[in-house]
Amino acid sequence: MPDIIWSGHDGAAADDAPRTLIEAACQRLRQDIVAGHYAPGEKLRVEHLKDRYEVGAGTLREALARLAAETLVVAQGQRGFSVAALSLADFEDLTRTRINLECEALRLSILHGDDAWEGQIMASFHRLGRAQDKLDEQPSLDTVREWEERNRAFHRSLLAACPSAWTLHFLGILYQQSERYRRYTLQNRPIPRNVHHEHEAIMQATIARDTDRALQLITRHIALTLDAVRSAPPDTFVRRPTSRSAGLDRSVAG
């Protein structure tokens, strides 16, 4: 099985350079959809997007077809493509499934992890903390993107010793799908929480090989993001964000 863990494109790691025009267009479109630049249900018109992404119509259609396979885009027969809809019921289903898989992956990772794995967790937590500091000092598109990348890397490091490639593959898909919902809470006041402290507690329990506590903490961590989404106004899932460079609130993550 190819290494497609925690990535959303053709088996490459999230920060790998795209190898073809199709991959490049797919990567840029994916980032824009996840970031909320296009509203749920919005029509993606090839004739307009090909100029924005500087590719031909055929390349763009192939990129959109790949995103349809990832369920970020919906193919509408002869009518083209649109951004996949969002709903609270969908996110509840995503969250339940992610908790079940992530707890099992973390359990196996704690069972099989070695000293090098522990070091990777501590290093990724440190880098995430630095990204959090930058974000707190100057919220911007760049600091949001850096935080998201390092948050993904931290969660990936926790599970890196899990021997089940399929479990990690599906978790990568669920993480990516969940990111759309997290981004849509940025314009609202979420529930009070300190994500940095949540991550620190998870790290400490994991390295201490306290499996029960680590699973409780990761479950609560993921579930709190669902609580934040539940607290958002109903139109959160249908309106276009007012700013494409809004900062990430410290209390929204997962």
N, C-alpha and C positions, 0 to 999 in steps of 0.2 A: 504493500500500500504506500503511495507517495506521501511525503511529509507535508501535510496541509494543515497542520495543527495551528490554531489561532490565526489563520489567514483567511482571506476571502477571495483569493484569486489564484487559480491554476497551480496550487501546490507551492507557491513561493511564500517566503516569510513576508510579514507585513511591510517591512522596510526594504525589500529587495527591489532593484530597479526593473521596470517592465522590459520584456525582451522584444515585444512587437508593438505596432501601433494599436492593435486591438487591445492588448493588455494595458497599454498606457491610458487609452480612452476608458476602459473598464475601471481602472483604478481611480481615475479622476471622478468619474460619474459616481462610483461607490462612495467615495469620500464626501461628495456634495450631497448625496441622498442621506447618508448617515448623519451628516452635520445639520440637516434640515433646510438646506438651500432650496429644495423643492418640497412642496407641501404634499402630504398623503393624498393620493388620488389625482394629483396633478398630471396633465397630459405632457408627455415628453415628445416633442415634435422634432423629428430628425432634421427637417429643413432649417430649424432654428439652432439646434444644438451642434450641428456639424461645424458651424462657424465658431461657436464658443470654444469647442474642444479641438478645433483645427485638424479635423480628419474628414475623410469622405463619407458619404451617406452609407455605403456598404459596410465600412469599418464600424461606424457608429451603430448600425443595426445589429452587427455581430456582438458588439459590446453590450448592448441592451438585452440581447438574447441570453448572454451569459448571466447577466444580473437577474433575469427572469428565473433562471435555474436556481439562483440563490434566494429567490422569493423577495428580493428587494424591489423588483419591477414586475408588473403584470402585462403580459402580451394580450392584446385585445383583437386578435384575428387580423383582419384587413384594416383595422382602425389604428394600428400602431401600438404604442406602449404608454403606460402610466405608472406613477410611483405607487407601490403597494400601500394599501390602507393600514391605519393603525387603530387599535381598539384596546380598551382596558381588558376585555376578556382574553384577547390574544396575549397581552403581556402577562396576565395571570398564568396562562398556560405555559408561556415561555419560562416564567420564574419557577414554577413548580418543577418543570422538567430540568432546568438548569441546577436547581438545588439538589435534586436526586442524583444527577450525574456528577456534579462537582464534589459532593460529599463522598461518593464512592471513589472518585479519582484522588481526592485528598487522602482518604484512608489508605489507599494503595500506595500513594506517594510516600506517606509517613512510614509505611511498612518497609518499603524498598529503598528509601533515600539514604545517601551516604554523606560523608563530611563535605564533599564538593557540592552536593545539592544544597546543604544548609548554607554554605558560603554564597551560593548564587541567590538564595532567598534574601539573605541579609544585604547583599549588594544591590539587588533590584529594589528593595525597600528603601535603601539610602537614596538611590537615584529618584525614586518616586517622591521622597520627601523634599529633595532639592527642587523638583518640578513643582511641587505644591507651594514652596516658598516663592518661586518666580510668579506663579499664578496669583498668589495672594497680593504680591507687590504690584503687579501690572497685568491685569486680565487683558488678553488679546487673543486673536486667532492663533498666533504662533504658540503662546503659552498653553492655550486650551489643547492644541494638537499634541504638544509635548507631554502634557499631563495624561492625556488619553493613551498615548503610546506607552508611557511608563506604567500606567495603571494596568494595561493589558499585559505588559511584561512581568509585573509583580504577580498577577494571578497565574500567569503561565509558569513562573518559576515554582510556585507552590505545588503545582501538579506535575512538574517535569519528571519526577521519578515514577509516575504511574506507568505501568507496562502496557496498558491497553490503548493502542493507537486509535482504535475506533471511538472509544470514549472521548479522547482528547479532540479528535476530529469534530465530533458532534458538539462538543463544548465550544469549540471555536465558532461554529455556526451560530449557536445560541448567544454567545457573547456579542457577536456582531449585530444580531437582530435586536438584542436588548439595548445596544448603544443608541439606536434611534429613539427609544423611549426616554432614555436618560437625557439625551440632548433636548427633547421637547419639554423638559421640566425647567430648563435654564431660565426661561423668561418669567417664571412664577416663584413664589416663596415656598420652598419645600419645607418638610418637617425638620426640626432642629436635630443636627447630628454632627459628629466630628469624624470624618472619614479617615483622617490620618491616624487617629487613635484606634479606630476599628482595625485598620491594616496592621498597626503595631501589635495589637493583641493577638490577631490571627498569626502573625509571624512568630511571636514568642511561644504560643501554644504549639505551633507546628514544630519548631526546632526542639522544644522540650519533649516532643513525641507524646504529648497529651492529646491523644486522638479524640476522645469524647469532647473535650473543651474546644479543640480546633473545629470540629464539625458543628458544634453549637454556634460558635462565633461566625463561621462562614455562612451558615444558614441565616443567622440574624442579619448579617451584612447584606446579603442579597435580598432578603425580604424587606429590609428598610427602603431599598430603592423602589420596590413595589408600593410601599406605603406612601413614598413621595409622589409617585405617579398618581396614585388614588386621590391625593390631596389637590392635584392640579385641576383647574377649571375644565369643564367638559370640552370647550373649544380648543384646548391644547392640541388635540389630535387632528384638527382640521384646518387651523389657520396657518398661514406662513409666518415664520418668525420675523420680527420687526428689524432685526439686525443680523448680519451674517458674520459679525466678528464679536459677538457677545462673549463675555467671560464665563467661566465655569464656576458656579457657586460651590463653595467648599463642602456644602452639605449634600450635594447630589453626586452619587457615584455608585459603584457596585461591581 
